[in-house]
Amino acid sequence: MKERKLPELKPLFLERMQKLLPEKEDYQKYLDILKILPVKSFRCNTLKITPEKLKEKLEKKYNWKINQIWEDYPEIMVVEGRKSDIRHQTSDIALLLPGELGRALEHLLGYYYIQELASMLPVIALKPKENETILDLCSAPGSKTTQIAAQMKNTGSIIANEVSIGRIKILASNLERCGVTNTIITKKDGIALCNRLQKENFEFDKILVDAPCSGEGTLRSSPKTYVMWNPNTIKTLSKLQKQLFKKAFEILKINGEIIYSTCTHAPEENEAIANWALKEFGNQIKIEKINLPINPREGLTNWMDEEYSEKVKKSARVYPHDNNTEGFFISKFRRVK
């Protein structure tokens, strides 16, 4: 694996991660993997081509060595390098030419979507089905929206919401490139959108709240997170995350499911939100066990001076060094009354 030189992590961040990963060896493995670029992963867009045909096409045309790493999800693939180069590699991550994966004609045609492995997990947990009505509350740039549409086979309806017009342009471009036709894009503050939909008595079968977060889990692919990380951001975002969840839950159908996910390790933005949701909605809500193609850790039941419900253990805490991914947190809830 190729290592790179990165900015120094802030002392307070390191202190927090040591508390999350108290075993010395575990903590060191976490630090070590931050120096290594994530694997080159992408998702076959099954709206346009089958995984089998895409793999055959790419391997034949570009001589890429492609692995379908999760048996139950053949559309998810990793490029290890070129077949002719594999025997000369000392690493399981072989770099292609810069931008090669994104410049390929098949990518431009929407046959596949470049997406980090952990980023695909929330939609796997959501399990979209044909003809459902689904809300993707914070949808740009569209990685998860296009993933949802593919699983729904362009049936049913998706509302993909984004507040930034710049990000909406990227979202719209990705939806068009991938041939998504069952999606309506809305430009609104997430809380305001949910309020408006509630007034119209509009409800959803499933909702994805992939919430804005401090991004601690993205250090491998986004070194700027080293510089941007700030503990005050965590406190500010946790308030927004609660409101987004609350308003989304209020427009969820009875027996409907909601995924709350972030790409951060901060418990204040993860288990604290799940614990708050269980208290806020009482007998209206049930947290559910998540089945994923990786081995996540259980949600925490305590952090600093806070104690969380044992039920929060059903959440999935994804660390980079456990599965060679980025970091993520996923919790799944059902509205029961």
N, C-alpha and C positions, 0 to 999 in steps of 0.2 A: 504494500500500500504506500502511495506517495504522500510524504508528510510535507507540510508547508509552515512557514513562519507566520505567526499570528500576533495580534496585539495582546497585551497582558490583560488577563481577567481582573476585574475590580475586586479588591479584598472582601467587601461585603458579600458579593456574589459567591465567591469561593467559600466563605464561611457558611452561607446558606446551603450550598451544595454538599458541604461536609456533613451538615446536619441531616440532609436528605439521604446521603450515602455514607453512614457512619463507619462502615468497614473500610479499612485502609486500602485493601486490594481493589475493592469495588470502586471506590472514589478515584483511584489511580487509573483504572481502566476507562472511566468516564473521561478524565483529562486527556488520556492518550488518544482516544478516538476523535476528539475535537480537532486534532492535528491532521486528520485524514479526510479527504473529500468524500462525500456520500457516493454510493454506487450510482451508475447512470441507468435510471429506471424510466420506464414509460408504460402507458396503458393503451392497448389496442382499442380503437374506437369501433366497437361492434356494430354501430349504425352503418358503417361503410364497408367493413371487411371482417372476416373471421380471424381469430388469433392464429390458426394454423396457416392460412394463406399469407398473412402478414409476415409471420416468422420466416416462412419459406422465401418470400419475395425479398426481404431485407438481407437474409443470409446469402442468397444467391447474388444479389445485385451489389452489395457492399462488402461481402465477406465478413460480416459481423458475427461474432459468437454470442448467441442470445440464449438465455435461460429463462424458463417459465418457473419461477421459484416457489409459487404456491399452487399446489395441485388443484385445489377447488376454484382457483381464479386464474385460468389460463391466459386471460387477457392482460395480466400483469407480467411484465418482462424486464429483465436486466441485461444490458449489453456489457459483456466482460472484456471485449476487445475484438481484434480481428482473428479469424481462425488461424491464419498463417503465423500470427504473432504469439499465440497462446503459449506455445512451448518455450518461448524465450522470456515469458513474464515471470517475475518472482512474486507477483502480487495478484490477488483475485480481482483487482480493479485496474484495468488497462485503459489509459487515456486514449480516446479518439482525437482527431484533430479538433482544435477549439471550434465550437459551434457546429460540429459535423452533424450531430443528432438533430439539431434544429433546422439545419439547412437542407436536409434531405427532402426530395420532392414529395415523398409519402407523408412527411410531416406537414408540409405546406398544403397538401390536399386533404388533410384531416384524417388520415388513416390511423394516426396515433397521437397521443397527447403526452408530452413530457411532464412527468409528475413524480415527486418524491414519494417513496414507498409509504411512509407514515401518513402522508397527506391523503392517501387512498383509504385509510382505515375507517374514518368516520362514516363514509357512505357504505362501506361493507357492513358496519354495525347497524346503519339505518335500514338496510335491506329494502330498497324501493321496489315496488311491484307495478306491473302494468295497470294503467287506468286509475292510478291514485292521484290525489291532489296534494302536492308537496310544496312547501315554502323553504327556500334557501335564503335565509335572512341576511347574511353577509357574504354575497356570492362571488364578487370579483376576486381573481381574474377569470373564474369559470371552471377551474379544474374539477371541483366537486359537482358543479352544476352539470357539466358535460358527462360526468360519470353517472350521475343520477339519471339523466336522459337516456343514456345507453342501456342502463338496467331496465328502464321503463319501456324501451324499444320505441321511443317517441310517441307513446300513448299517454293518456291522462293529461295533467297540467302541472307545470312548474312555474311558480313565481320566483324570479331571481332578483333580489333586491340589492342595491348598492347606492351609497350616498354621494360618492365622488363621480363627477361627470368624466373625468380623465380615466378612471378605472372602469366606468361603464363602457367606454369606447373599446377597451381591451376585452371586456366581457362579451360585448356584442360580436367582436371580431372572432373570438374563439368559438362562440356558439355557431356562427355562420360557417366557419371553417370545418367544424365537426358535423355539420348537417343537422343540427338540433332544430326541431320545428314545433316542439310542444311547450315552449318556454316564453313567458312574458317578462320583460325586464321592467323593473320599477326603480325610480330614483327618489328615495325618501329616507329620512332618518328611520332606523329600524323600529324604534319605539313608536314614532308617529305613524308609521305604516301599520303596525299591529293595532293601534288604537282605531285607525280608520277602518280596517277590515272588521274589527269587532263591532263597530257601529253598524256595519252592513251585514252583520250576522254571518260572516264568511269564516268557515272552519276548514282545517286541513287534516288529512289522514296522517301525514308525517311532516315534521319540521326539523331542519338542520340549523342549529345555532353554532356556527364555527366562529366563535366570538373574537373580536379584536383583543389582543393580549400583548404581554411584554416580550414574547418571542424567544424566550430562553432556549427553546428546543431547536432553534434554527442556526445555532452557532457554526455548525459544520458547513452549511451552504451560504450563510450570510454573515461574514465576519464583522460587518458594520454593527451587528448586535452587541459586540464587545464594547463598543464606544457608546451606543445609545442606551444601554441598560441603566435603569435608575429605580431604586426602591420606591420612590414616590409614584412612579408610573403604575406600579403594581396596585397600590392603594386606590388610585384614581380609577383604574380599569375595573377593579373588582366591583365598584359601585355601578358602573355601566353594564357590566356582565349580568348582574342580578336583575336589572331593569329589562334588559333584552330577553332574558329567560322568562321573567314574569309575564311580560306582554305576549311573548310567543306562546307560552303555555295556555294563556287565556283564550287563544283562538285554535286550540287543538281539539279535535273531536274526542268524544268519549271512546276509550280504547285506542286512541291514537298514540303515536310514539314520537318522542323528541330526543334528538341527540344534542348534547352540549359538548363541544370540543374546543381545545386550545392547542397551540404549539408552544406551550410554556411548561416549566416544571413547578412554578410557584403555587403552593397549596392555597394561598389566598385567592387565586384565580381559578382553582380547580376543585379540590375537595370541599373548600369552604363554600363554594357556590352550590355544589351538590347537597351539602348538609343544610344550607339555608333553604334550598328548594323543598326539601323534605319537610322542614318545619313550616315553611310558608304555606304549603298546600295540603299538609296533613293527610287526611284519608282520601284526598282526590288524586294523589300521586303515588306511584310505585317505581322504585329503582330496580333495573333488571340487569342480570348477568349478561356480559357481552362475549360473543364468540368471534375470535379473530384468528387469522392465519399465522400469528406470531405468539410469543410468550410474554405478555405484559405482566407487570407487577400489580398487585392489588392497590386500591386507593388507600390513602393514609387515614388513620382514625385520630391522630393528634398531630399538632404542629405548633411549636412555640408554646403558648399558654392556652391554646384552643383544643377542645375535645370535639370530635365528630362522631356521628352515629356509626355503629358497626356496619350498617347497610351500605355506607359509602365504599366499603371494601369491594363492592361489585363493579366499581369504576375500573378503568384500565389506565395504568400509568406506564408510558412507553419511554424507556431510556435509550439513548443512541448506542451504547455499548452492549446492550442485551441482544439486539437483533440487527445491528449494522444499519440503522435508520436514523432519521432525525428524532427529536423528542416530541412527544405528544401526550395529551390527556383526553380521554373519552369517557363520558357517562351517558347512560341510556335510561330514559324514563317513559312510563306509560300513564296516561290519564285514565283513571279507573272510575271516576264519577264526576 
